[in-house]
Amino acid sequence: QVQLVESGGGLVQAGGSLRLSCAASGGIFTINAMGWYRQAPGKQRELVARIISGGSTNYADSVKGRSTISRDNAKNTVYLQMNSLKPEDTAVYYCNANIWGLEFWGQGTQVTVSS
């Protein structure tokens, strides 16, 4: 059973930074893509950033220029460095991985940005 274990969320003041981590465990597998999504109260879940095999990345317009997604393939881990955080970034952040065509989700980690 594949599990996605997230860490790095928390409370930060506006303008601060956080680095989210997500490690995929549970066996030997090929990860086609990993990414981060977020969902704020009353809003739909949205893509924050994604990285696919080969290193190509995709960012939401709202975080472009402020965030960087990266992977450590040896550790099956994806990172999201978030800088210049805004209160609008407050949400539950979910790690996502596509493994052999199947979608897996982490349990979610809360990011709260205060004014």
Secondary structure as UniProt FT lines:
FT   STRAND          3..7
FT   STRAND          10..13
FT   TURN            14..15
FT   STRAND          18..25
FT   STRAND          31..39
FT   TURN            41..42
FT   STRAND          46..52
FT   TURN            53..54
FT   STRAND          57..59
FT   TURN            61..66
FT   STRAND          67..72
FT   HELIX           73..75
FT   STRAND          77..82
FT   HELIX           87..89
FT   STRAND          91..99
FT   TURN            100..101
FT   STRAND          102..105
FT   STRAND          109..114
//
